[in-house]
């Protein structure tokens, strides 16, 4: 693991701080980190990261004031949250969702699961995605629909 990128924003104009931090964050590989040094509690940045990079950032306070705050911001692996694809409306409207499902499979980040919500258990899809290295877990929802999570093999 490489050393964290240190960003000391105490002397930086406020309007330049967040764009610089987000630029550095976006350039990080999964597991990479920023050591942010600030002269006040950067809680608004925390909320902005949660809103704009949901599930992508770890936030660990190292020092908490009163004159200096140091926060370790880590880029989490993209596989933390599954991609959820609800195809119930497609089925009800008579549209075949297979193309949409395969496009979703192609868009997955390495290691990212795919969760499909369907009105029936898509048994033939198990073999198709199984051939691509996915395992699956299926369960019925309270309303009788199906929730299937496809997890890529390691």
C-alpha positions in Angstrom: 0.0 0.0 0.0 1.4 3.4 -0.9 1.7 6.4 1.5 -1.4 8.6 1.8 -1.5 11.8 -0.3 -1.2 14.7 2.2 -3.4 17.8 1.4 -3.0 20.7 3.8 -5.8 23.1 3.0 -5.1 25.6 5.8 -3.5 28.2 3.5 -5.6 27.4 0.4 -8.5 29.7 -0.7 -11.8 28.1 0.5 -13.3 27.9 -3.0 -10.3 25.7 -4.2 -10.4 23.2 -1.3 -13.2 20.8 -2.2 -12.4 20.7 -5.9 -8.7 19.8 -5.0 -9.8 17.2 -2.5 -12.3 15.6 -4.9 -9.7 15.6 -7.7 -7.1 13.8 -5.6 -9.8 11.4 -4.2 -11.0 10.5 -7.7 -7.4 9.8 -8.8 -6.8 7.3 -5.9 -6.8 3.6 -6.5 -9.0 1.5 -4.2 -7.3 1.4 -0.8 -5.5 4.7 -1.5 -5.9 7.5 1.0 -5.6 11.2 1.6 -4.4 12.7 4.9 -6.4 16.0 5.0 -5.1 18.7 7.3 -7.5 21.6 8.1 -7.9 24.4 10.5 -11.5 23.6 11.3 -13.8 20.5 11.5 -14.3 19.4 7.9 -17.7 17.9 8.6 -19.3 19.6 5.5 -16.8 17.7 3.3 -17.8 14.5 5.0 -21.5 15.1 4.0 -20.5 16.1 0.5 -18.4 12.9 0.1 -21.4 10.8 1.3 -23.7 12.5 -1.1 -21.4 12.6 -4.2 -19.3 9.5 -3.6 -21.8 7.3 -1.7 -20.1 4.1 -0.4 -16.7 5.0 -1.8 -15.0 6.8 1.0 -13.8 5.8 4.5 -13.5 8.7 7.0 -11.2 8.3 10.0 -10.4 11.3 12.3 -6.7 11.3 13.3 -6.7 14.7 15.1 -9.8 16.6 16.1 -8.9 20.2 16.9 -9.1 22.7 18.4 -6.6 24.3 16.0 -5.8 21.4 13.7 -7.9 18.6 12.2 -6.4 15.6 10.4 -8.7 13.2 8.7 -7.7 10.1 6.8 -10.0 9.7 3.8 -9.7 6.3 2.2 -11.0 5.2 -1.2 -13.0 2.0 -0.7 -13.2 -0.8 -3.1 -16.0 -0.4 -5.7 -17.5 -3.7 -4.8 -18.8 -2.5 -1.5 -22.4 -2.1 -2.8 -24.3 -4.2 -5.3 -25.7 -2.8 -8.5 -29.5 -3.1 -8.1 -31.5 -3.8 -11.2 -35.3 -4.0 -10.9 -36.8 -5.6 -14.0 -40.4 -6.1 -12.7 -41.8 -3.2 -14.8 -40.1 -4.6 -17.9 -41.7 -8.0 -17.4 -45.1 -6.5 -16.6 -44.9 -4.4 -19.9 -44.0 -7.5 -21.9 -40.4 -6.3 -22.5 -37.5 -8.9 -22.4 -35.0 -7.6 -19.8 -32.1 -9.9 -20.8 -30.3 -7.1 -22.8 -30.6 -4.8 -19.8 -29.3 -7.4 -17.4 -26.3 -8.2 -19.6 -25.5 -4.5 -20.0 -25.6 -4.2 -16.2 -23.2 -7.2 -15.9 -20.8 -5.5 -18.3 -20.9 -2.3 -16.2 -20.0 -3.9 -12.9 -16.8 -2.9 -11.2 -14.4 -5.8 -10.4 -15.9 -7.8 -7.6 -19.2 -5.9 -7.6 -22.3 -8.0 -7.1 -25.5 -7.6 -9.2 -28.9 -7.7 -7.5 -31.9 -8.4 -9.7 -35.5 -7.9 -8.5 -38.0 -9.8 -10.7 -41.5 -11.1 -10.6 -40.4 -14.7 -11.2 -37.3 -16.7 -10.4 -35.0 -16.4 -13.5 -33.6 -19.9 -13.5 -32.1 -19.8 -17.0 -30.1 -16.8 -16.0 -28.3 -18.8 -13.4 -26.6 -20.9 -16.0 -25.8 -17.9 -18.2 -24.1 -15.9 -15.4 -22.7 -19.1 -13.9 -20.8 -19.5 -17.2 -19.4 -16.1 -16.5 -18.1 -17.1 -13.1 -21.1 -15.8 -11.0 -22.7 -17.6 -8.1 -26.2 -16.7 -7.0 -28.5 -16.5 -3.9 -32.2 -16.2 -4.5 -35.0 -15.4 -2.0 -38.7 -14.4 -2.2 -39.7 -11.0 -1.0 -42.7 -10.4 1.3 -44.8 -9.3 -1.8 -44.0 -12.6 -3.6 -41.3 -11.3 -6.0 -37.8 -12.5 -6.3 -34.5 -10.9 -5.2 -31.4 -12.6 -6.7 -27.9 -11.6 -5.9 -25.2 -12.6 -8.4 -21.7 -12.5 -7.0 -18.7 -12.7 -9.3 -16.1 -15.4 -8.5 -12.7 -14.3 -7.2 
